[in-house]
Amino acid sequence: MFAKLLLLFTLGPLIELYLLIELGRRVGTAPTIILVLATGFFGVFLAKAQGFLVLRRISEALRFGQLPADELLDGVLVLVGAAFLLTPGLISDTAGFLFLIPGTRKSIKAVIRRKLKKALEDGSLQIFWR
């Protein structure tokens, strides 16, 4: 697991940096900086809107005496998406937007639920760390 994390935290930023440098070389520095700023700007608004929507859905579920499991998973994914958007880069921004857009977040939740269900049936949650 340590090797995977090491690769993630070293290769990930290097790939992001390479892509930003290449984009800057091909389209120019100013458009690249504008793109990074624009994705951050729109990402903040989307994360804020989705975060408040999730909080409202959690509140409604609790008001009706229901366990807000689905809403809590939405909240975690919105938080992860916002964290991705804080990291400058094309891949992380794309992942961040995918986590924040409700339609794609629904697909991501389905994958997580499937993996979690399989892990629970196997009796081990270590499936997420392999």
N, C-alpha and C positions, 0 to 999 in steps of 0.2 A: 504494500500500500504506500509506503514511503517513496518508493521509486516512481509510482504513478503521480503522487502529489508533486514530487520534485520536477518531473517532466511537465506537469500542468503549469506550475508556477515559473518555470524557466522558458519552456518552448512557447507557451501561450503568449506571453508578452513579446517575445522575439518575433513571432509570426505577425502579431498585431503591428509592431513597429515596422517590420518589413513592408506590410501592405500599405501603411500610411506613407512611408517614404516613396514607394512605387507610385501611389496615387498622386502624391505631391509632385513627383517627377513628370508624370504624364499630363496632369491637368493644371498643375501650378500650386504654389504654396497657399495663396489666398483662397482659392476654391476649396482646398482640402481643410483649411482652418474653418472656413464657413460651414462646411459639411459637419465637422466635429461639433461646432457650436450649435448648429441647427438641431442635430440629433439630441444633444443634451437639453436644449431648450424645449423641444417637443416632448422629449422623454420625461422631463420634470412635470409637465402638464398632464401627460397621460398617466404617469405613476400617481400623481396626486388625485386625479379624478377616479382612477380605478381603486386606489386605497380607500377613499371615502365611500365609494360604492360597496366595497367589501365590508367595511365597518358597519354600514347601514344594514347590509344583509345579515351580518352576525347579530346585530342588535335585534332585528326582526325575528330571527330564529330563536333567540333567547327569550324574547317577549312571548312567543308562542309555546315556550317550554320544550323546544327542540334542541338537540345537540347540533351545533353549527360546524360539523366536521368538514363538509364540502367548502363552506365559507372560510374556515381556517386554512385549508389547503390553498384556496385562492389567495388568501392573505400572504402566505409564505411565498407563493409564486410571484406575487406582485412585488414583495420585498426583494426577492432574488433578481427579478427583472430590473428593478430600480438600481440595485447594486451593479449589475452588468452595465447599465447605462452610465454609471459614474466612472467606469473604466474607459478611457479613450481608446477607441479602436473600432474597426469595421465589424469584426466578428462578434465582439462583445456587445456592440450596439444592436446588431441584428438579433442576437440571442435575447437581449433585454426587451426589445420590442415584441418578440415572439411570446415572451412570458407576460407581457402587459396587455396584449390584444386579446379580448375575451375568446374569440373563436379559436385561436391557436393555443391559448392557455387551456381550453377545454380538452384539446388533443393531448397536451402534455400531462394534464391531470389523469386522463385515461391510462396513459402509459405508467404513471406513478402508481395508480391504484392497482393495475395488473401486476406490477413488480412487487408491491407490498402484499397483495393477496397471495402471490406465489411464495413469498418469503414467510408469511404467516403459516401457510399450509405445510411448508417444509420444516417449520419449527425454528427457523433461524432468520434473523434480520441481517445477517452478514452479507447477503446478496448485494446490498448497496455498496459494500466496501471492497468487493473483489475486483 
